[in-house]
Amino acid sequence: MNRKPGTVIGKAVFLIYFFLIILPAWSVSRQADDIPESTSFYQLTPGLSGEEIRWIEEHRTIRVSGPKSFPPFHSYTEDGTPQGIASDYIKILFENLGIEVEIVSGLLWPDVLDKIRNKKLDVLACSAKSPEREEYLLFTDPHLSFPMVIVTRDDYPFIGGLEDLTNEKVAVVTKTVVSDWLKRDNIEIIPVQCSSPLDALETVSVGSADAYIGNLASCSYQIREQGLSNLKVAAPTEYNNYDLYIAVRSDWPELVSIINKTLGAITPAQHSAIRNQWLSIRYEHGVKTWDVLRVILILTLIASLIITIILRWNRRLAREIETRKKTEEELKEALENLKSLSGLLPICSHCKNIRDDKGYWNQIEEYLEAHTEASLSHSLCPKCYEELYGNESWFDQEENTTSKNDRKDPR
């Protein structure tokens, strides 16, 4: 029997519609049926799988703890309420996931680590990562990161880096990764054990330790809040940024994935709001090698300029002194000459020669030229003119034509 073309085409269209539309929709519906109806919160964290949502349904309460005194990241009020940046992140994360948080407060940091190792805690609000801790903890992506710096007293000698702490007394908080890093890098210090970052800063402030290596945000916050005005951030460290993670007990890898996805769903505005509430720090005290060299170069240039000015001034002053001495000598000599002319001069009563200070007799014109700036020219006065040439035959004739007052030297 021949089939109509329209019937074949109709069946083909139905098959295409079934595989492309109906079957995918039915599959999605089946997946949706696997998600418990009570979980509307999953919309706040896109990308959660069905298995992750079921895991959340099976773990409605989680035990959380953190450092007892590590502001502004994590600490407790007097009634045991957690506060700080890490605590705010924990609150947002688990509210978005619909999980109730049971706070375990009042524990020292070594006790906190022991409890989560023994599965008596589930989550740490913030923790640094170390090989030892990775044996019994899983870590999320870092949610906080700040530089590690060296803190000293204001009057402590210059420190440029970790090497300058060799054989110095350094405040170290028990069970922190900093002591592990120093041992790894073979930096020999004299450790002064402290119970908390605040205890370490106070130990440095009172002079029981020379320095403390800590997180910039935490150190700056504690210095400001506790009024430790004699402390300063002296130098950065080679450890760069100090990353803080949310740590999870090692048998809950699902929760690590869930937290990472929830962290990724937090908006930049929410991140800023959390951090700005606790932080108002500026990194002004850090010292870098180039900064030191630049200061030295500037001071060297200034010193060179000052020395050059002083040397040029001294040379100019020396020339002026030399010129003044020469002028004074010339003036003295002129005064002496003037004195010799204005005093009593020995003069011959006949030839009119003058005796100088060495006992020699000189013609008066020679003496005057030697002791004054005057130049002499020769001439005859009328009396001498007549005395010398009065007997000459031409003298009478010239006498009749020239007045005696106008006679001049015949030369």
Secondary structure per residue as TSV (DSSP state, phi and psi in degrees):
chain	resnum	aa	ss	phi	psi
A	1	M	-	360.0	133.2
A	2	N	-	-80.5	133.2
A	3	R	-	-90.6	142.0
A	4	K	-	-72.8	142.0
A	5	P	H	-56.6	-34.9
A	6	G	H	-65.3	-35.8
A	7	T	H	-66.1	-43.2
A	8	V	H	-62.0	-44.4
A	9	I	H	-64.7	-38.8
A	10	G	H	-62.2	-42.7
A	11	K	H	-65.1	-39.9
A	12	A	H	-63.1	-42.6
A	13	V	H	-63.3	-40.1
A	14	F	H	-63.4	-43.2
A	15	L	H	-62.9	-43.2
A	16	I	H	-61.9	-43.1
A	17	Y	H	-63.5	-39.4
A	18	F	I	-65.0	-47.3
A	19	F	I	-75.0	-31.7
A	20	L	I	-90.3	-26.0
A	21	I	I	-117.3	-58.8
A	22	I	I	-68.7	-47.8
A	23	L	H	-63.5	-46.9
A	24	P	H	-60.4	-39.5
A	25	A	H	-64.9	-40.7
A	26	W	H	-63.7	-37.9
A	27	S	H	-64.5	-44.2
A	28	V	H	-62.8	-39.3
A	29	S	H	-62.4	-40.2
A	30	R	H	-63.8	-41.3
A	31	Q	H	-63.9	-39.9
A	32	A	H	-65.2	-33.5
A	33	D	H	-65.6	-24.5
A	34	D	H	-75.0	-18.0
A	35	I	S	-87.7	126.6
A	36	P	-	-58.3	142.9
A	37	E	T	-65.3	-23.5
A	38	S	T	-77.9	-5.4
A	39	T	-	-101.9	81.1
A	40	S	-	-88.3	-13.4
A	41	F	G	-66.9	-22.3
A	42	Y	G	-59.6	-20.0
A	43	Q	G	-66.4	-22.3
A	44	L	G	-75.8	-16.9
A	45	T	S	-126.1	89.8
A	46	P	T	-63.4	145.9
A	47	G	T	95.8	-3.2
A	48	L	-	-67.4	134.7
A	49	S	-	-83.4	168.7
A	50	G	H	-61.7	-39.6
A	51	E	H	-63.3	-40.4
A	52	E	H	-66.6	-39.2
A	53	I	H	-67.1	-39.8
A	54	R	H	-64.4	-35.9
A	55	W	H	-62.8	-41.7
A	56	I	H	-61.4	-41.2
A	57	E	H	-62.8	-29.3
A	58	E	H	-86.4	-10.9
A	59	H	-	-131.3	74.8
A	60	R	-	-78.8	-16.6
A	61	T	E	-130.3	135.1
A	62	I	E	-129.6	135.8
A	63	R	E	-88.6	123.9
A	64	V	E	-125.0	139.8
A	65	S	E	-143.7	-178.1
A	66	G	-	-172.9	-175.5
A	67	P	-	-59.9	140.9
A	68	K	S	-73.0	-35.5
A	69	S	E	-142.4	81.4
A	70	F	E	-139.6	53.5
A	71	P	T	-70.7	151.2
A	72	P	T	-89.4	14.1
A	73	F	T	-85.1	-48.8
A	74	H	E	-158.7	129.7
A	75	S	E	-161.5	-177.3
A	76	Y	E	-128.8	147.8
A	77	T	-	-77.8	177.6
A	78	E	T	-61.9	-29.7
A	79	D	T	-90.9	9.2
A	80	G	S	88.3	8.6
A	81	T	-	-78.4	127.8
A	82	P	E	-71.9	148.4
A	83	Q	E	-148.1	155.8
A	84	G	S	124.8	176.0
A	85	I	H	-62.4	-49.2
A	86	A	H	-62.7	-38.3
A	87	S	H	-63.8	-38.9
A	88	D	H	-64.9	-38.8
A	89	Y	H	-62.9	-43.1
A	90	I	H	-59.4	-43.5
A	91	K	H	-60.8	-48.4
A	92	I	H	-64.1	-45.0
A	93	L	H	-58.5	-51.9
A	94	F	H	-80.4	-22.6
A	95	E	H	-65.8	-42.7
A	96	N	H	-62.8	-30.7
A	97	L	H	-89.7	-5.7
A	98	G	T	71.6	27.5
A	99	I	-	-106.5	135.7
A	100	E	E	-83.2	136.4
A	101	V	E	-104.4	125.9
A	102	E	E	-102.1	112.8
A	103	I	E	-83.4	129.0
A	104	V	-	-110.7	105.6
A	105	S	-	-112.5	173.7
A	106	G	S	79.8	10.1
A	107	L	-	-98.6	140.8
A	108	L	-	-71.5	156.4
A	109	W	H	-57.8	-43.8
A	110	P	H	-59.0	-36.0
A	111	D	H	-68.9	-37.3
A	112	V	H	-60.5	-46.6
A	113	L	H	-64.1	-40.0
A	114	D	H	-63.4	-42.1
A	115	K	H	-66.0	-41.6
A	116	I	H	-74.5	-26.9
A	117	R	H	-63.1	-37.7
A	118	N	T	-91.5	13.3
A	119	K	T	64.7	23.9
A	120	K	S	-92.1	-4.9
A	121	L	-	-130.2	156.5
A	122	D	-	-109.4	-37.4
A	123	V	E	-141.2	141.7
A	124	L	E	-107.0	128.8
A	125	A	E	-61.8	-34.3
A	126	C	E	-156.1	141.8
A	127	S	E	-160.8	143.6
A	128	A	-	-80.0	160.9
A	129	K	-	-101.1	137.0
A	130	S	-	-146.9	156.4
A	131	P	T	-56.0	-38.4
A	132	E	T	-63.5	-45.1
A	133	R	G	-70.1	-29.1
A	134	E	G	-67.4	-12.1
A	135	E	G	-72.1	-26.6
A	136	Y	T	-133.0	7.4
A	137	L	E	-130.9	149.8
A	138	L	E	-109.1	144.4
A	139	F	E	-119.4	138.1
A	140	T	-	-78.8	-176.2
A	141	D	S	-65.0	148.0
A	142	P	-	-64.1	134.2
A	143	H	-	-109.2	-7.5
A	144	L	E	-141.8	141.6
A	145	S	E	-154.5	122.9
A	146	F	E	-143.5	155.4
A	147	P	E	-65.9	150.7
A	148	M	E	-92.8	132.4
A	149	V	E	-132.5	166.0
A	150	I	E	-104.2	128.1
A	151	V	E	-110.7	132.2
A	152	T	E	-135.7	178.1
A	153	R	E	-76.7	159.2
A	154	D	T	-59.8	-35.2
A	155	D	T	-92.1	7.9
A	156	Y	S	-79.3	145.1
A	157	P	-	-57.0	161.5
A	158	F	-	-58.0	136.3
A	159	I	-	-126.3	125.2
A	160	G	-	-102.0	-16.6
A	161	G	S	-178.4	-172.9
A	162	L	G	-63.0	-33.0
A	163	E	G	-61.4	-28.6
A	164	D	G	-71.7	-8.4
A	165	L	G	-90.0	-0.9
A	166	T	T	-57.5	127.9
A	167	N	T	64.2	18.4
A	168	E	S	-102.3	156.1
A	169	K	E	-79.5	117.0
A	170	V	E	-119.3	128.0
A	171	A	E	-71.9	127.4
A	172	V	E	-128.2	127.7
A	173	V	E	-81.3	130.5
A	174	T	T	-59.3	135.9
A	175	K	T	67.4	28.4
A	176	T	-	-105.0	162.0
A	177	V	H	-76.4	-14.7
A	178	V	H	-61.5	-43.2
A	179	S	H	-63.2	-34.8
A	180	D	H	-66.3	-41.0
A	181	W	H	-63.9	-41.9
A	182	L	H	-64.1	-41.0
A	183	K	H	-64.9	-41.6
A	184	R	H	-60.7	-37.6
A	185	D	T	-92.3	8.9
A	186	N	T	56.0	40.3
A	187	I	-	-97.3	107.5
A	188	E	-	-82.1	110.7
A	189	I	-	-117.4	168.0
A	190	I	E	-101.1	100.3
A	191	P	E	-72.9	138.6
A	192	V	E	-116.5	105.7
A	193	Q	E	-69.5	134.5
A	194	C	E	-132.9	158.6
A	195	S	S	-88.9	-20.7
A	196	S	S	-159.0	165.0
A	197	P	H	-57.2	-39.1
A	198	L	H	-64.5	-42.2
A	199	D	H	-60.1	-39.8
A	200	A	H	-64.6	-44.5
A	201	L	H	-64.4	-41.2
A	202	E	H	-66.0	-34.1
A	203	T	H	-63.7	-40.6
A	204	V	H	-68.4	-40.6
A	205	S	H	-60.6	-39.4
A	206	V	T	-87.6	-1.3
A	207	G	T	91.9	5.1
A	208	S	S	-76.1	-17.0
A	209	A	-	-138.5	157.7
A	210	D	S	-90.4	-30.0
A	211	A	E	-156.2	164.5
A	212	Y	E	-141.6	137.1
A	213	I	E	-104.2	117.6
A	214	G	E	-150.4	176.8
A	215	N	E	-71.4	132.6
A	216	L	H	-56.5	-46.3
A	217	A	H	-64.0	-44.6
A	218	S	H	-65.5	-45.6
A	219	C	H	-62.7	-46.9
A	220	S	H	-62.7	-40.9
A	221	Y	H	-63.3	-47.4
A	222	Q	H	-65.7	-41.7
A	223	I	H	-60.4	-43.3
A	224	R	H	-70.3	-47.7
A	225	E	H	-69.9	-34.6
A	226	Q	H	-94.4	-0.8
A	227	G	T	66.7	35.1
A	228	L	-	-85.0	70.7
A	229	S	T	-72.8	-12.3
A	230	N	T	-91.6	9.5
A	231	L	E	-105.7	153.6
A	232	K	E	-143.8	154.6
A	233	V	E	-82.2	107.9
A	234	A	E	-87.7	-35.1
A	235	A	E	-164.8	155.7
A	236	P	E	-78.6	176.3
A	237	T	E	-124.7	166.4
A	238	E	E	-75.1	-3.9
A	239	Y	E	-81.1	-1.2
A	240	N	E	55.1	-133.5
A	241	N	E	-82.1	143.9
A	242	Y	E	-97.3	105.2
A	243	D	E	-87.4	137.5
A	244	L	E	-115.6	138.5
A	245	Y	E	-123.4	161.4
A	246	I	E	-87.6	123.6
A	247	A	E	-102.3	139.0
A	248	V	E	-124.3	144.9
A	249	R	E	-54.8	146.3
A	250	S	T	-65.9	-18.5
A	251	D	T	-94.8	12.6
A	252	W	-	-122.3	61.9
A	253	P	H	-64.8	-27.4
A	254	E	H	-60.2	-38.8
A	255	L	H	-67.3	-32.0
A	256	V	H	-61.6	-46.3
A	257	S	H	-63.7	-40.8
A	258	I	H	-63.8	-44.5
A	259	I	H	-65.2	-41.8
A	260	N	H	-60.3	-42.1
A	261	K	H	-66.9	-37.2
A	262	T	H	-70.3	-38.6
A	263	L	H	-59.5	-40.2
A	264	G	H	-66.9	-21.2
A	265	A	H	-87.7	-10.0
A	266	I	S	-71.9	132.4
A	267	T	-	-76.4	156.2
A	268	P	H	-56.8	-35.4
A	269	A	H	-63.6	-38.5
A	270	Q	H	-67.7	-41.4
A	271	H	H	-57.8	-48.6
A	272	S	H	-62.5	-41.3
A	273	A	H	-61.9	-41.5
A	274	I	H	-64.5	-48.3
A	275	R	H	-73.6	-39.6
A	276	N	H	-66.2	-25.4
A	277	Q	H	-65.9	-29.1
A	278	W	H	-112.0	-21.4
A	279	L	-	-112.9	134.4
A	280	S	-	-148.4	56.5
A	281	I	-	-110.0	154.2
A	282	R	-	-132.7	134.0
A	283	Y	-	-88.7	92.6
A	284	E	-	-111.0	-17.0
A	285	H	S	-99.5	-9.7
A	286	G	-	-59.6	143.1
A	287	V	-	-118.1	126.0
A	288	K	-	-113.6	155.8
A	289	T	H	-58.3	-43.1
A	290	W	H	-65.2	-36.5
A	291	D	H	-62.0	-42.9
A	292	V	H	-64.3	-45.6
A	293	L	H	-62.9	-37.6
A	294	R	H	-65.8	-42.4
A	295	V	H	-62.9	-44.1
A	296	I	H	-61.6	-42.4
A	297	L	H	-62.7	-44.3
A	298	I	H	-61.6	-46.0
A	299	L	H	-63.7	-38.0
A	300	T	H	-64.3	-43.3
A	301	L	H	-63.1	-42.9
A	302	I	H	-62.9	-44.6
A	303	A	H	-62.8	-41.7
A	304	S	H	-62.7	-41.0
A	305	L	H	-63.5	-43.6
A	306	I	H	-63.8	-43.7
A	307	I	H	-63.3	-41.0
A	308	T	H	-62.0	-44.2
A	309	I	H	-61.6	-42.7
A	310	I	H	-64.2	-43.3
A	311	L	H	-63.9	-43.3
A	312	R	H	-65.5	-39.2
A	313	W	H	-64.7	-39.9
A	314	N	H	-65.0	-40.8
A	315	R	H	-63.9	-44.1
A	316	R	H	-62.9	-41.8
A	317	L	H	-65.0	-38.7
A	318	A	H	-63.8	-41.9
A	319	R	H	-63.9	-41.9
A	320	E	H	-63.8	-39.5
A	321	I	H	-65.0	-41.4
A	322	E	H	-64.1	-43.4
A	323	T	H	-63.2	-40.8
A	324	R	H	-65.6	-40.9
A	325	K	H	-62.5	-42.3
A	326	K	H	-63.2	-42.2
A	327	T	H	-63.6	-41.6
A	328	E	H	-63.9	-39.5
A	329	E	H	-64.1	-43.0
A	330	E	H	-64.4	-40.9
A	331	L	H	-64.7	-40.5
A	332	K	H	-62.3	-42.7
A	333	E	H	-64.9	-40.1
A	334	A	H	-65.7	-39.4
A	335	L	H	-64.7	-38.6
A	336	E	H	-64.0	-41.7
A	337	N	H	-64.2	-42.0
A	338	L	H	-63.0	-37.5
A	339	K	H	-65.4	-38.9
A	340	S	H	-67.7	-30.0
A	341	L	H	-82.0	-28.8
A	342	S	H	-90.4	-6.7
A	343	G	S	-89.0	-160.4
A	344	L	-	-83.9	114.4
A	345	L	-	-102.4	129.2
A	346	P	-	-72.3	120.2
A	347	I	B	-131.9	136.7
A	348	C	-	-69.3	131.3
A	349	S	T	-72.3	-15.2
A	350	H	T	-101.4	-60.1
A	351	C	T	-90.5	-8.3
A	352	K	-	67.2	18.0
A	353	N	-	-71.2	153.4
A	354	I	E	-114.1	138.6
A	355	R	E	-91.3	128.1
A	356	D	-	-84.6	-177.3
A	357	D	T	-72.0	-9.0
A	358	K	T	-99.0	0.2
A	359	G	S	93.9	3.6
A	360	Y	-	-91.0	146.8
A	361	W	E	-97.5	128.3
A	362	N	E	-125.5	147.8
A	363	Q	-	-59.3	147.9
A	364	I	H	-60.4	-34.5
A	365	E	H	-70.4	-35.8
A	366	E	H	-65.3	-40.8
A	367	Y	H	-65.5	-41.8
A	368	L	H	-66.4	-41.3
A	369	E	H	-65.4	-32.6
A	370	A	H	-75.7	-28.7
A	371	H	H	-110.9	1.0
A	372	T	S	-138.3	175.2
A	373	E	S	-94.8	7.9
A	374	A	-	-79.5	145.8
A	375	S	-	-111.2	135.9
A	376	L	-	-103.3	142.1
A	377	S	-	-123.3	151.5
A	378	H	-	-95.2	144.8
A	379	S	-	-158.1	177.1
A	380	L	-	-124.6	133.5
A	381	C	-	-79.2	160.8
A	382	P	H	-55.7	-38.6
A	383	K	H	-64.8	-46.1
A	384	C	H	-70.3	-33.6
A	385	Y	H	-60.0	-43.9
A	386	E	H	-71.1	-37.3
A	387	E	H	-65.1	-36.7
A	388	L	H	-82.6	-37.4
A	389	Y	H	-120.1	12.3
A	390	G	T	-65.7	-26.2
A	391	N	T	-86.7	-1.9
A	392	E	S	-80.7	147.6
A	393	S	H	-64.4	-33.5
A	394	W	H	-79.1	-12.7
A	395	F	H	-66.4	-41.9
A	396	D	H	-66.3	-40.2
A	397	Q	H	-62.5	-45.0
A	398	E	H	-67.4	-28.2
A	399	E	H	-65.1	-32.5
A	400	N	H	-76.4	-24.8
A	401	T	H	-103.4	-12.4
A	402	T	S	-128.8	128.8
A	403	S	-	-65.9	144.0
A	404	K	G	-60.9	-32.0
A	405	N	G	-72.6	-14.6
A	406	D	G	-106.0	1.6
A	407	R	-	-66.2	141.4
A	408	K	-	-127.0	170.2
A	409	D	-	-60.6	122.8
A	410	P	-	-62.9	-12.9
A	411	R	-	-73.4	360.0
